[in-house]
Amino acid sequence: MKKIVITGAGNGIGKATAKACVEAGYYVIAADKDKAGLRDLQSKIAVHQLETHVADFSRPSVYKEFISRLYGVYNHRALHGLINNAGIYHGKSVNEYSDREIDEIWKVNLKSLVYLSRDFAQQELNAPHTRNIINITSVAGEVGSMDALYGATKAGVIGLTKANAWNFAPRIRVNAVSPALIRNTSIHDRIPEHRRKEYERQEVLKDPIEPEGVADVIMFLLSDQSRHLTGKVIAVDNGAYPR
């Protein structure tokens, strides 16, 4: 059974992806600081298909050791994929950020991905079959955001994706998914109302995007159907931002 690591798996896109992976026959290693969210996920998935780890990816001691501990402490011999989904969004001006919040969003949204991706690649670079890293960025990283720190970190995720596609080739494919307005996530209600309305106005497809819709794209990138893709950013935005 192929094993997939998903950060931020306690809610929203991460939880929907965990369920989709299990339905596709994967074993899921779910990590989040949200204990209640992980418990709810555990209640819906058989124990032989899921393990959970309470992990705060704002802490260097966590993101610098997480992958190595999966191999060395939890005895996983091989991991097929890493989905870097954990993220923070405050929905406020850079002028309102505290020093602590600036440090936290930098670590969770970008710096932790550097370490998790590098450590995963070092473990799997000589794997006999292709491995996958999928980073969750945001349309905010492509077109900007009123939350400058969120937009800046998500732009960094795009740059990291493209660079690591080169760094880790040919054995490991690295791609990103770039959602726009996704309903039923921890982020959705923090988006200022005028920004939500602007996102909705620009959508040319009117079926509201749910976490499961993003999970569908992630599953495509995990599959062999996307075997010729690396270094790509796939928008899930109902056509709101044509490139």
Biotite code that builds the C-alpha atoms (Angstrom):
import biotite.structure as struc

atoms = struc.array([
    struc.Atom([0.000, 0.000, 0.000], chain_id="A", res_id=1, res_name="MET", atom_name="CA", element="C"),
    struc.Atom([1.551, 3.305, -1.113], chain_id="A", res_id=2, res_name="LYS", atom_name="CA", element="C"),
    struc.Atom([1.943, 5.870, 1.670], chain_id="A", res_id=3, res_name="LYS", atom_name="CA", element="C"),
    struc.Atom([1.056, 9.557, 1.373], chain_id="A", res_id=4, res_name="ILE", atom_name="CA", element="C"),
    struc.Atom([1.990, 12.255, 3.898], chain_id="A", res_id=5, res_name="VAL", atom_name="CA", element="C"),
    struc.Atom([-0.506, 15.118, 4.187], chain_id="A", res_id=6, res_name="ILE", atom_name="CA", element="C"),
    struc.Atom([0.114, 18.175, 6.345], chain_id="A", res_id=7, res_name="THR", atom_name="CA", element="C"),
    struc.Atom([-2.824, 20.277, 7.464], chain_id="A", res_id=8, res_name="GLY", atom_name="CA", element="C"),
    struc.Atom([-4.991, 17.160, 7.215], chain_id="A", res_id=9, res_name="ALA", atom_name="CA", element="C"),
    struc.Atom([-7.375, 18.082, 10.033], chain_id="A", res_id=10, res_name="GLY", atom_name="CA", element="C"),
    struc.Atom([-9.783, 20.126, 7.929], chain_id="A", res_id=11, res_name="ASN", atom_name="CA", element="C"),
    struc.Atom([-10.632, 21.558, 4.534], chain_id="A", res_id=12, res_name="GLY", atom_name="CA", element="C"),
    struc.Atom([-8.494, 20.559, 1.569], chain_id="A", res_id=13, res_name="ILE", atom_name="CA", element="C"),
    struc.Atom([-6.208, 18.361, 3.657], chain_id="A", res_id=14, res_name="GLY", atom_name="CA", element="C"),
    struc.Atom([-9.059, 16.333, 5.119], chain_id="A", res_id=15, res_name="LYS", atom_name="CA", element="C"),
    struc.Atom([-10.790, 15.967, 1.736], chain_id="A", res_id=16, res_name="ALA", atom_name="CA", element="C"),
    struc.Atom([-7.504, 14.801, 0.213], chain_id="A", res_id=17, res_name="THR", atom_name="CA", element="C"),
    struc.Atom([-6.920, 12.290, 2.992], chain_id="A", res_id=18, res_name="ALA", atom_name="CA", element="C"),
    struc.Atom([-10.332, 10.750, 2.342], chain_id="A", res_id=19, res_name="LYS", atom_name="CA", element="C"),
    struc.Atom([-9.740, 10.697, -1.419], chain_id="A", res_id=20, res_name="ALA", atom_name="CA", element="C"),
    struc.Atom([-6.351, 9.025, -0.949], chain_id="A", res_id=21, res_name="CYS", atom_name="CA", element="C"),
    struc.Atom([-7.858, 6.315, 1.236], chain_id="A", res_id=22, res_name="VAL", atom_name="CA", element="C"),
    struc.Atom([-10.632, 5.721, -1.315], chain_id="A", res_id=23, res_name="GLU", atom_name="CA", element="C"),
    struc.Atom([-7.924, 5.328, -3.970], chain_id="A", res_id=24, res_name="ALA", atom_name="CA", element="C"),
    struc.Atom([-6.141, 2.679, -1.900], chain_id="A", res_id=25, res_name="GLY", atom_name="CA", element="C"),
    struc.Atom([-3.357, 4.753, -0.335], chain_id="A", res_id=26, res_name="TYR", atom_name="CA", element="C"),
    struc.Atom([-2.224, 4.651, 3.281], chain_id="A", res_id=27, res_name="TYR", atom_name="CA", element="C"),
    struc.Atom([-2.387, 8.175, 4.720], chain_id="A", res_id=28, res_name="VAL", atom_name="CA", element="C"),
    struc.Atom([-0.038, 9.732, 7.259], chain_id="A", res_id=29, res_name="ILE", atom_name="CA", element="C"),
    struc.Atom([-2.008, 12.781, 8.415], chain_id="A", res_id=30, res_name="ALA", atom_name="CA", element="C"),
    struc.Atom([-0.403, 15.637, 10.333], chain_id="A", res_id=31, res_name="ALA", atom_name="CA", element="C"),
    struc.Atom([-1.979, 18.723, 11.869], chain_id="A", res_id=32, res_name="ASP", atom_name="CA", element="C"),
    struc.Atom([-1.935, 20.733, 15.087], chain_id="A", res_id=33, res_name="LYS", atom_name="CA", element="C"),
    struc.Atom([-5.745, 20.456, 15.110], chain_id="A", res_id=34, res_name="ASP", atom_name="CA", element="C"),
    struc.Atom([-6.307, 17.503, 17.469], chain_id="A", res_id=35, res_name="LYS", atom_name="CA", element="C"),
    struc.Atom([-10.084, 17.593, 17.108], chain_id="A", res_id=36, res_name="ALA", atom_name="CA", element="C"),
    struc.Atom([-9.828, 17.585, 13.325], chain_id="A", res_id=37, res_name="GLY", atom_name="CA", element="C"),
    struc.Atom([-7.516, 14.584, 13.377], chain_id="A", res_id=38, res_name="LEU", atom_name="CA", element="C"),
    struc.Atom([-9.844, 12.725, 15.745], chain_id="A", res_id=39, res_name="ARG", atom_name="CA", element="C"),
    struc.Atom([-12.748, 13.360, 13.389], chain_id="A", res_id=40, res_name="ASP", atom_name="CA", element="C"),
    struc.Atom([-10.667, 12.079, 10.476], chain_id="A", res_id=41, res_name="LEU", atom_name="CA", element="C"),
    struc.Atom([-9.781, 8.954, 12.469], chain_id="A", res_id=42, res_name="GLN", atom_name="CA", element="C"),
    struc.Atom([-13.461, 8.307, 13.122], chain_id="A", res_id=43, res_name="SER", atom_name="CA", element="C"),
    struc.Atom([-14.123, 8.139, 9.383], chain_id="A", res_id=44, res_name="LYS", atom_name="CA", element="C"),
    struc.Atom([-11.173, 6.021, 8.192], chain_id="A", res_id=45, res_name="ILE", atom_name="CA", element="C"),
    struc.Atom([-10.145, 2.480, 9.082], chain_id="A", res_id=46, res_name="ALA", atom_name="CA", element="C"),
    struc.Atom([-7.103, 2.248, 11.353], chain_id="A", res_id=47, res_name="VAL", atom_name="CA", element="C"),
    struc.Atom([-5.152, 0.136, 8.850], chain_id="A", res_id=48, res_name="HIS", atom_name="CA", element="C"),
    struc.Atom([-5.353, 2.976, 6.285], chain_id="A", res_id=49, res_name="GLN", atom_name="CA", element="C"),
    struc.Atom([-4.490, 5.967, 8.452], chain_id="A", res_id=50, res_name="LEU", atom_name="CA", element="C"),
    struc.Atom([-2.127, 7.204, 11.115], chain_id="A", res_id=51, res_name="GLU", atom_name="CA", element="C"),
    struc.Atom([-2.229, 10.669, 12.622], chain_id="A", res_id=52, res_name="THR", atom_name="CA", element="C"),
    struc.Atom([0.428, 12.945, 14.077], chain_id="A", res_id=53, res_name="HIS", atom_name="CA", element="C"),
    struc.Atom([-0.252, 16.091, 16.082], chain_id="A", res_id=54, res_name="VAL", atom_name="CA", element="C"),
    struc.Atom([2.305, 18.493, 14.620], chain_id="A", res_id=55, res_name="ALA", atom_name="CA", element="C"),
    struc.Atom([2.706, 22.265, 14.757], chain_id="A", res_id=56, res_name="ASP", atom_name="CA", element="C"),
    struc.Atom([4.648, 23.241, 11.641], chain_id="A", res_id=57, res_name="PHE", atom_name="CA", element="C"),
    struc.Atom([5.490, 26.673, 13.033], chain_id="A", res_id=58, res_name="SER", atom_name="CA", element="C"),
    struc.Atom([8.018, 24.942, 15.282], chain_id="A", res_id=59, res_name="ARG", atom_name="CA", element="C"),
    struc.Atom([11.481, 24.301, 13.788], chain_id="A", res_id=60, res_name="PRO", atom_name="CA", element="C"),
    struc.Atom([11.928, 21.250, 16.006], chain_id="A", res_id=61, res_name="SER", atom_name="CA", element="C"),
    struc.Atom([8.872, 19.772, 14.259], chain_id="A", res_id=62, res_name="VAL", atom_name="CA", element="C"),
    struc.Atom([9.456, 20.596, 10.597], chain_id="A", res_id=63, res_name="TYR", atom_name="CA", element="C"),
    struc.Atom([13.183, 19.857, 10.740], chain_id="A", res_id=64, res_name="LYS", atom_name="CA", element="C"),
    struc.Atom([12.623, 16.356, 12.121], chain_id="A", res_id=65, res_name="GLU", atom_name="CA", element="C"),
    struc.Atom([9.176, 15.294, 10.952], chain_id="A", res_id=66, res_name="PHE", atom_name="CA", element="C"),
    struc.Atom([10.143, 13.359, 7.817], chain_id="A", res_id=67, res_name="ILE", atom_name="CA", element="C"),
    struc.Atom([13.217, 11.726, 9.323], chain_id="A", res_id=68, res_name="SER", atom_name="CA", element="C"),
    struc.Atom([11.140, 10.558, 12.296], chain_id="A", res_id=69, res_name="ARG", atom_name="CA", element="C"),
    struc.Atom([8.647, 8.863, 9.973], chain_id="A", res_id=70, res_name="LEU", atom_name="CA", element="C"),
    struc.Atom([11.503, 6.708, 8.699], chain_id="A", res_id=71, res_name="TYR", atom_name="CA", element="C"),
    struc.Atom([13.616, 6.366, 11.829], chain_id="A", res_id=72, res_name="GLY", atom_name="CA", element="C"),
    struc.Atom([11.045, 6.278, 14.635], chain_id="A", res_id=73, res_name="VAL", atom_name="CA", element="C"),
    struc.Atom([7.850, 5.081, 12.941], chain_id="A", res_id=74, res_name="TYR", atom_name="CA", element="C"),
    struc.Atom([9.674, 2.663, 10.638], chain_id="A", res_id=75, res_name="ASN", atom_name="CA", element="C"),
    struc.Atom([8.193, 3.665, 7.316], chain_id="A", res_id=76, res_name="HIS", atom_name="CA", element="C"),
    struc.Atom([10.501, 2.204, 4.693], chain_id="A", res_id=77, res_name="ARG", atom_name="CA", element="C"),
    struc.Atom([9.191, 4.239, 1.760], chain_id="A", res_id=78, res_name="ALA", atom_name="CA", element="C"),
    struc.Atom([6.824, 7.153, 1.148], chain_id="A", res_id=79, res_name="LEU", atom_name="CA", element="C"),
    struc.Atom([5.153, 7.655, -2.204], chain_id="A", res_id=80, res_name="HIS", atom_name="CA", element="C"),
    struc.Atom([4.065, 11.269, -1.860], chain_id="A", res_id=81, res_name="GLY", atom_name="CA", element="C"),
    struc.Atom([4.180, 14.423, 0.238], chain_id="A", res_id=82, res_name="LEU", atom_name="CA", element="C"),
    struc.Atom([1.322, 16.917, 0.136], chain_id="A", res_id=83, res_name="ILE", atom_name="CA", element="C"),
    struc.Atom([2.378, 20.211, 1.716], chain_id="A", res_id=84, res_name="ASN", atom_name="CA", element="C"),
    struc.Atom([-1.005, 21.636, 2.625], chain_id="A", res_id=85, res_name="ASN", atom_name="CA", element="C"),
    struc.Atom([-0.618, 23.197, 6.087], chain_id="A", res_id=86, res_name="ALA", atom_name="CA", element="C"),
    struc.Atom([-1.025, 26.961, 5.961], chain_id="A", res_id=87, res_name="GLY", atom_name="CA", element="C"),
    struc.Atom([-2.054, 30.104, 7.810], chain_id="A", res_id=88, res_name="ILE", atom_name="CA", element="C"),
    struc.Atom([-4.206, 32.997, 6.586], chain_id="A", res_id=89, res_name="TYR", atom_name="CA", element="C"),
    struc.Atom([-5.111, 36.033, 8.705], chain_id="A", res_id=90, res_name="HIS", atom_name="CA", element="C"),
    struc.Atom([-6.877, 38.170, 6.110], chain_id="A", res_id=91, res_name="GLY", atom_name="CA", element="C"),
    struc.Atom([-5.478, 41.480, 7.327], chain_id="A", res_id=92, res_name="LYS", atom_name="CA", element="C"),
    struc.Atom([-3.093, 44.224, 6.291], chain_id="A", res_id=93, res_name="SER", atom_name="CA", element="C"),
    struc.Atom([0.634, 43.860, 6.804], chain_id="A", res_id=94, res_name="VAL", atom_name="CA", element="C"),
    struc.Atom([0.319, 46.901, 9.085], chain_id="A", res_id=95, res_name="ASN", atom_name="CA", element="C"),
    struc.Atom([-1.708, 44.819, 11.533], chain_id="A", res_id=96, res_name="GLU", atom_name="CA", element="C"),
    struc.Atom([0.713, 41.886, 11.774], chain_id="A", res_id=97, res_name="TYR", atom_name="CA", element="C"),
    struc.Atom([2.653, 41.387, 14.988], chain_id="A", res_id=98, res_name="SER", atom_name="CA", element="C"),
    struc.Atom([6.272, 40.236, 14.862], chain_id="A", res_id=99, res_name="ASP", atom_name="CA", element="C"),
    struc.Atom([5.147, 36.860, 16.195], chain_id="A", res_id=100, res_name="ARG", atom_name="CA", element="C"),
    struc.Atom([2.542, 36.468, 13.441], chain_id="A", res_id=101, res_name="GLU", atom_name="CA", element="C"),
    struc.Atom([5.044, 37.414, 10.731], chain_id="A", res_id=102, res_name="ILE", atom_name="CA", element="C"),
    struc.Atom([7.463, 34.790, 12.004], chain_id="A", res_id=103, res_name="ASP", atom_name="CA", element="C"),
    struc.Atom([4.727, 32.168, 12.310], chain_id="A", res_id=104, res_name="GLU", atom_name="CA", element="C"),
    struc.Atom([3.247, 32.579, 8.817], chain_id="A", res_id=105, res_name="ILE", atom_name="CA", element="C"),
    struc.Atom([6.714, 32.536, 7.243], chain_id="A", res_id=106, res_name="TRP", atom_name="CA", element="C"),
    struc.Atom([7.522, 29.263, 9.007], chain_id="A", res_id=107, res_name="LYS", atom_name="CA", element="C"),
    struc.Atom([4.229, 27.457, 8.370], chain_id="A", res_id=108, res_name="VAL", atom_name="CA", element="C"),
    struc.Atom([3.520, 28.637, 4.822], chain_id="A", res_id=109, res_name="ASN", atom_name="CA", element="C"),
    struc.Atom([7.008, 28.473, 3.347], chain_id="A", res_id=110, res_name="LEU", atom_name="CA", element="C"),
    struc.Atom([9.997, 27.637, 5.532], chain_id="A", res_id=111, res_name="LYS", atom_name="CA", element="C"),
    struc.Atom([8.585, 24.322, 6.745], chain_id="A", res_id=112, res_name="SER", atom_name="CA", element="C"),
    struc.Atom([8.045, 23.302, 3.095], chain_id="A", res_id=113, res_name="LEU", atom_name="CA", element="C"),
    struc.Atom([11.750, 23.798, 2.416], chain_id="A", res_id=114, res_name="VAL", atom_name="CA", element="C"),
    struc.Atom([12.706, 21.288, 5.095], chain_id="A", res_id=115, res_name="TYR", atom_name="CA", element="C"),
    struc.Atom([9.872, 18.807, 4.556], chain_id="A", res_id=116, res_name="LEU", atom_name="CA", element="C"),
    struc.Atom([10.467, 18.707, 0.797], chain_id="A", res_id=117, res_name="SER", atom_name="CA", element="C"),
    struc.Atom([14.232, 18.455, 1.062], chain_id="A", res_id=118, res_name="ARG", atom_name="CA", element="C"),
    struc.Atom([14.102, 15.705, 3.676], chain_id="A", res_id=119, res_name="ASP", atom_name="CA", element="C"),
    struc.Atom([11.512, 13.741, 1.696], chain_id="A", res_id=120, res_name="PHE", atom_name="CA", element="C"),
    struc.Atom([13.635, 14.033, -1.440], chain_id="A", res_id=121, res_name="ALA", atom_name="CA", element="C"),
    struc.Atom([16.798, 12.939, 0.326], chain_id="A", res_id=122, res_name="GLN", atom_name="CA", element="C"),
    struc.Atom([15.029, 9.800, 1.522], chain_id="A", res_id=123, res_name="GLN", atom_name="CA", element="C"),
    struc.Atom([13.373, 8.979, -1.809], chain_id="A", res_id=124, res_name="GLU", atom_name="CA", element="C"),
    struc.Atom([15.769, 10.324, -4.452], chain_id="A", res_id=125, res_name="LEU", atom_name="CA", element="C"),
    struc.Atom([16.937, 6.806, -5.352], chain_id="A", res_id=126, res_name="ASN", atom_name="CA", element="C"),
    struc.Atom([13.516, 5.199, -5.192], chain_id="A", res_id=127, res_name="ALA", atom_name="CA", element="C"),
    struc.Atom([12.812, 2.623, -7.916], chain_id="A", res_id=128, res_name="PRO", atom_name="CA", element="C"),
    struc.Atom([9.590, 4.377, -8.907], chain_id="A", res_id=129, res_name="HIS", atom_name="CA", element="C"),
    struc.Atom([8.556, 8.018, -9.261], chain_id="A", res_id=130, res_name="THR", atom_name="CA", element="C"),
    struc.Atom([7.632, 9.920, -6.109], chain_id="A", res_id=131, res_name="ARG", atom_name="CA", element="C"),
    struc.Atom([5.512, 13.072, -5.841], chain_id="A", res_id=132, res_name="ASN", atom_name="CA", element="C"),
    struc.Atom([5.573, 16.324, -3.925], chain_id="A", res_id=133, res_name="ILE", atom_name="CA", element="C"),
    struc.Atom([2.453, 18.459, -4.253], chain_id="A", res_id=134, res_name="ILE", atom_name="CA", element="C"),
    struc.Atom([2.462, 21.938, -2.743], chain_id="A", res_id=135, res_name="ASN", atom_name="CA", element="C"),
    struc.Atom([-0.716, 23.869, -2.022], chain_id="A", res_id=136, res_name="ILE", atom_name="CA", element="C"),
    struc.Atom([-0.208, 27.487, -2.997], chain_id="A", res_id=137, res_name="THR", atom_name="CA", element="C"),
    struc.Atom([-2.957, 30.031, -3.726], chain_id="A", res_id=138, res_name="SER", atom_name="CA", element="C"),
    struc.Atom([-4.165, 32.390, -6.398], chain_id="A", res_id=139, res_name="VAL", atom_name="CA", element="C"),
    struc.Atom([-2.948, 35.036, -3.901], chain_id="A", res_id=140, res_name="ALA", atom_name="CA", element="C"),
    struc.Atom([0.597, 33.981, -4.747], chain_id="A", res_id=141, res_name="GLY", atom_name="CA", element="C"),
    struc.Atom([-0.028, 34.655, -8.426], chain_id="A", res_id=142, res_name="GLU", atom_name="CA", element="C"),
    struc.Atom([-2.168, 37.812, -8.531], chain_id="A", res_id=143, res_name="VAL", atom_name="CA", element="C"),
    struc.Atom([-1.525, 39.287, -5.075], chain_id="A", res_id=144, res_name="GLY", atom_name="CA", element="C"),
    struc.Atom([-3.517, 39.595, -1.882], chain_id="A", res_id=145, res_name="SER", atom_name="CA", element="C"),
    struc.Atom([-4.607, 42.307, 0.517], chain_id="A", res_id=146, res_name="MET", atom_name="CA", element="C"),
    struc.Atom([-2.910, 40.042, 3.095], chain_id="A", res_id=147, res_name="ASP", atom_name="CA", element="C"),
    struc.Atom([0.639, 40.752, 1.957], chain_id="A", res_id=148, res_name="ALA", atom_name="CA", element="C"),
    struc.Atom([2.277, 38.110, 4.129], chain_id="A", res_id=149, res_name="LEU", atom_name="CA", element="C"),
    struc.Atom([-0.058, 35.394, 2.867], chain_id="A", res_id=150, res_name="TYR", atom_name="CA", element="C"),
    struc.Atom([0.436, 36.450, -0.746], chain_id="A", res_id=151, res_name="GLY", atom_name="CA", element="C"),
    struc.Atom([4.205, 36.664, -0.357], chain_id="A", res_id=152, res_name="ALA", atom_name="CA", element="C"),
    struc.Atom([4.545, 33.228, 1.231], chain_id="A", res_id=153, res_name="THR", atom_name="CA", element="C"),
    struc.Atom([2.301, 31.627, -1.377], chain_id="A", res_id=154, res_name="LYS", atom_name="CA", element="C"),
    struc.Atom([4.343, 33.258, -4.153], chain_id="A", res_id=155, res_name="ALA", atom_name="CA", element="C"),
    struc.Atom([7.365, 31.713, -2.474], chain_id="A", res_id=156, res_name="GLY", atom_name="CA", element="C"),
    struc.Atom([5.705, 28.302, -2.636], chain_id="A", res_id=157, res_name="VAL", atom_name="CA", element="C"),
    struc.Atom([5.396, 28.695, -6.403], chain_id="A", res_id=158, res_name="ILE", atom_name="CA", element="C"),
    struc.Atom([9.079, 29.547, -6.703], chain_id="A", res_id=159, res_name="GLY", atom_name="CA", element="C"),
    struc.Atom([10.029, 26.636, -4.470], chain_id="A", res_id=160, res_name="LEU", atom_name="CA", element="C"),
    struc.Atom([7.895, 24.275, -6.558], chain_id="A", res_id=161, res_name="THR", atom_name="CA", element="C"),
    struc.Atom([9.590, 25.259, -9.803], chain_id="A", res_id=162, res_name="LYS", atom_name="CA", element="C"),
    struc.Atom([13.098, 25.124, -8.328], chain_id="A", res_id=163, res_name="ALA", atom_name="CA", element="C"),
    struc.Atom([12.597, 21.770, -6.639], chain_id="A", res_id=164, res_name="ASN", atom_name="CA", element="C"),
    struc.Atom([11.173, 20.283, -9.816], chain_id="A", res_id=165, res_name="ALA", atom_name="CA", element="C"),
    struc.Atom([14.698, 20.797, -11.174], chain_id="A", res_id=166, res_name="TRP", atom_name="CA", element="C"),
    struc.Atom([16.477, 19.911, -7.940], chain_id="A", res_id=167, res_name="ASN", atom_name="CA", element="C"),
    struc.Atom([14.713, 16.576, -7.456], chain_id="A", res_id=168, res_name="PHE", atom_name="CA", element="C"),
    struc.Atom([14.363, 15.385, -11.073], chain_id="A", res_id=169, res_name="ALA", atom_name="CA", element="C"),
    struc.Atom([14.097, 12.865, -12.562], chain_id="A", res_id=170, res_name="PRO", atom_name="CA", element="C"),
    struc.Atom([12.894, 10.623, -9.745], chain_id="A", res_id=171, res_name="ARG", atom_name="CA", element="C"),
    struc.Atom([10.633, 13.052, -7.888], chain_id="A", res_id=172, res_name="ILE", atom_name="CA", element="C"),
    struc.Atom([7.970, 15.173, -9.576], chain_id="A", res_id=173, res_name="ARG", atom_name="CA", element="C"),
    struc.Atom([7.088, 18.470, -7.865], chain_id="A", res_id=174, res_name="VAL", atom_name="CA", element="C"),
    struc.Atom([3.886, 20.336, -8.721], chain_id="A", res_id=175, res_name="ASN", atom_name="CA", element="C"),
    struc.Atom([1.583, 22.851, -7.069], chain_id="A", res_id=176, res_name="ALA", atom_name="CA", element="C"),
    struc.Atom([-2.165, 23.385, -6.850], chain_id="A", res_id=177, res_name="VAL", atom_name="CA", element="C"),
    struc.Atom([-3.367, 26.984, -6.730], chain_id="A", res_id=178, res_name="SER", atom_name="CA", element="C"),
    struc.Atom([-6.905, 27.316, -5.353], chain_id="A", res_id=179, res_name="PRO", atom_name="CA", element="C"),
    struc.Atom([-8.964, 30.497, -5.396], chain_id="A", res_id=180, res_name="ALA", atom_name="CA", element="C"),
    struc.Atom([-12.142, 30.778, -3.293], chain_id="A", res_id=181, res_name="LEU", atom_name="CA", element="C"),
    struc.Atom([-12.717, 27.404, -1.627], chain_id="A", res_id=182, res_name="ILE", atom_name="CA", element="C"),
    struc.Atom([-15.746, 26.958, 0.594], chain_id="A", res_id=183, res_name="ARG", atom_name="CA", element="C"),
    struc.Atom([-15.855, 24.975, 3.851], chain_id="A", res_id=184, res_name="ASN", atom_name="CA", element="C"),
    struc.Atom([-12.264, 25.596, 4.893], chain_id="A", res_id=185, res_name="THR", atom_name="CA", element="C"),
    struc.Atom([-10.781, 27.220, 7.984], chain_id="A", res_id=186, res_name="SER", atom_name="CA", element="C"),
    struc.Atom([-9.609, 30.073, 5.766], chain_id="A", res_id=187, res_name="ILE", atom_name="CA", element="C"),
    struc.Atom([-12.906, 30.887, 4.037], chain_id="A", res_id=188, res_name="HIS", atom_name="CA", element="C"),
    struc.Atom([-14.567, 32.770, 6.891], chain_id="A", res_id=189, res_name="ASP", atom_name="CA", element="C"),
    struc.Atom([-11.456, 34.901, 7.467], chain_id="A", res_id=190, res_name="ARG", atom_name="CA", element="C"),
    struc.Atom([-11.550, 36.326, 3.953], chain_id="A", res_id=191, res_name="ILE", atom_name="CA", element="C"),
    struc.Atom([-13.052, 39.834, 4.139], chain_id="A", res_id=192, res_name="PRO", atom_name="CA", element="C"),
    struc.Atom([-16.552, 39.896, 2.683], chain_id="A", res_id=193, res_name="GLU", atom_name="CA", element="C"),
    struc.Atom([-15.661, 42.349, -0.084], chain_id="A", res_id=194, res_name="HIS", atom_name="CA", element="C"),
    struc.Atom([-12.835, 40.044, -1.208], chain_id="A", res_id=195, res_name="ARG", atom_name="CA", element="C"),
    struc.Atom([-15.118, 36.974, -1.233], chain_id="A", res_id=196, res_name="ARG", atom_name="CA", element="C"),
    struc.Atom([-17.599, 38.857, -3.386], chain_id="A", res_id=197, res_name="LYS", atom_name="CA", element="C"),
    struc.Atom([-14.817, 39.901, -5.758], chain_id="A", res_id=198, res_name="GLU", atom_name="CA", element="C"),
    struc.Atom([-13.640, 36.292, -6.125], chain_id="A", res_id=199, res_name="TYR", atom_name="CA", element="C"),
    struc.Atom([-17.220, 35.164, -6.789], chain_id="A", res_id=200, res_name="GLU", atom_name="CA", element="C"),
    struc.Atom([-17.791, 37.937, -9.339], chain_id="A", res_id=201, res_name="ARG", atom_name="CA", element="C"),
    struc.Atom([-14.763, 36.860, -11.371], chain_id="A", res_id=202, res_name="GLN", atom_name="CA", element="C"),
    struc.Atom([-15.641, 33.156, -11.494], chain_id="A", res_id=203, res_name="GLU", atom_name="CA", element="C"),
    struc.Atom([-16.891, 32.174, -14.947], chain_id="A", res_id=204, res_name="VAL", atom_name="CA", element="C"),
    struc.Atom([-17.951, 28.710, -13.752], chain_id="A", res_id=205, res_name="LEU", atom_name="CA", element="C"),
    struc.Atom([-20.594, 29.027, -11.068], chain_id="A", res_id=206, res_name="LYS", atom_name="CA", element="C"),
    struc.Atom([-20.460, 25.656, -9.296], chain_id="A", res_id=207, res_name="ASP", atom_name="CA", element="C"),
    struc.Atom([-18.934, 26.653, -5.913], chain_id="A", res_id=208, res_name="PRO", atom_name="CA", element="C"),
    struc.Atom([-15.526, 25.059, -5.323], chain_id="A", res_id=209, res_name="ILE", atom_name="CA", element="C"),
    struc.Atom([-15.437, 22.722, -2.330], chain_id="A", res_id=210, res_name="GLU", atom_name="CA", element="C"),
    struc.Atom([-12.339, 21.059, -0.816], chain_id="A", res_id=211, res_name="PRO", atom_name="CA", element="C"),
    struc.Atom([-13.237, 17.859, -2.655], chain_id="A", res_id=212, res_name="GLU", atom_name="CA", element="C"),
    struc.Atom([-12.802, 19.658, -5.976], chain_id="A", res_id=213, res_name="GLY", atom_name="CA", element="C"),
    struc.Atom([-9.239, 20.579, -5.057], chain_id="A", res_id=214, res_name="VAL", atom_name="CA", element="C"),
    struc.Atom([-8.625, 17.033, -3.830], chain_id="A", res_id=215, res_name="ALA", atom_name="CA", element="C"),
    struc.Atom([-9.602, 15.745, -7.284], chain_id="A", res_id=216, res_name="ASP", atom_name="CA", element="C"),
    struc.Atom([-6.786, 17.770, -8.850], chain_id="A", res_id=217, res_name="VAL", atom_name="CA", element="C"),
    struc.Atom([-4.319, 16.606, -6.201], chain_id="A", res_id=218, res_name="ILE", atom_name="CA", element="C"),
    struc.Atom([-5.252, 13.003, -6.939], chain_id="A", res_id=219, res_name="MET", atom_name="CA", element="C"),
    struc.Atom([-4.574, 13.579, -10.632], chain_id="A", res_id=220, res_name="PHE", atom_name="CA", element="C"),
    struc.Atom([-1.114, 14.929, -9.808], chain_id="A", res_id=221, res_name="LEU", atom_name="CA", element="C"),
    struc.Atom([-0.428, 11.919, -7.581], chain_id="A", res_id=222, res_name="LEU", atom_name="CA", element="C"),
    struc.Atom([-1.408, 9.537, -10.340], chain_id="A", res_id=223, res_name="SER", atom_name="CA", element="C"),
    struc.Atom([0.532, 8.230, -13.297], chain_id="A", res_id=224, res_name="ASP", atom_name="CA", element="C"),
    struc.Atom([-1.849, 10.166, -15.544], chain_id="A", res_id=225, res_name="GLN", atom_name="CA", element="C"),
    struc.Atom([0.233, 13.270, -14.746], chain_id="A", res_id=226, res_name="SER", atom_name="CA", element="C"),
    struc.Atom([3.550, 11.480, -15.315], chain_id="A", res_id=227, res_name="ARG", atom_name="CA", element="C"),
    struc.Atom([4.754, 14.138, -17.780], chain_id="A", res_id=228, res_name="HIS", atom_name="CA", element="C"),
    struc.Atom([4.113, 17.068, -15.448], chain_id="A", res_id=229, res_name="LEU", atom_name="CA", element="C"),
    struc.Atom([6.615, 18.633, -13.070], chain_id="A", res_id=230, res_name="THR", atom_name="CA", element="C"),
    struc.Atom([7.209, 22.226, -11.998], chain_id="A", res_id=231, res_name="GLY", atom_name="CA", element="C"),
    struc.Atom([3.603, 23.095, -12.878], chain_id="A", res_id=232, res_name="LYS", atom_name="CA", element="C"),
    struc.Atom([1.059, 25.242, -11.047], chain_id="A", res_id=233, res_name="VAL", atom_name="CA", element="C"),
    struc.Atom([-2.496, 24.032, -11.590], chain_id="A", res_id=234, res_name="ILE", atom_name="CA", element="C"),
    struc.Atom([-5.198, 26.611, -10.871], chain_id="A", res_id=235, res_name="ALA", atom_name="CA", element="C"),
    struc.Atom([-8.494, 25.552, -9.266], chain_id="A", res_id=236, res_name="VAL", atom_name="CA", element="C"),
    struc.Atom([-10.378, 28.818, -9.578], chain_id="A", res_id=237, res_name="ASP", atom_name="CA", element="C"),
    struc.Atom([-13.522, 28.366, -11.709], chain_id="A", res_id=238, res_name="ASN", atom_name="CA", element="C"),
    struc.Atom([-11.756, 30.323, -14.447], chain_id="A", res_id=239, res_name="GLY", atom_name="CA", element="C"),
    struc.Atom([-11.539, 33.475, -12.334], chain_id="A", res_id=240, res_name="ALA", atom_name="CA", element="C"),
    struc.Atom([-7.946, 34.242, -13.269], chain_id="A", res_id=241, res_name="TYR", atom_name="CA", element="C"),
    struc.Atom([-7.202, 33.162, -16.854], chain_id="A", res_id=242, res_name="PRO", atom_name="CA", element="C"),
    struc.Atom([-3.443, 33.145, -17.465], chain_id="A", res_id=243, res_name="ARG", atom_name="CA", element="C"),
])
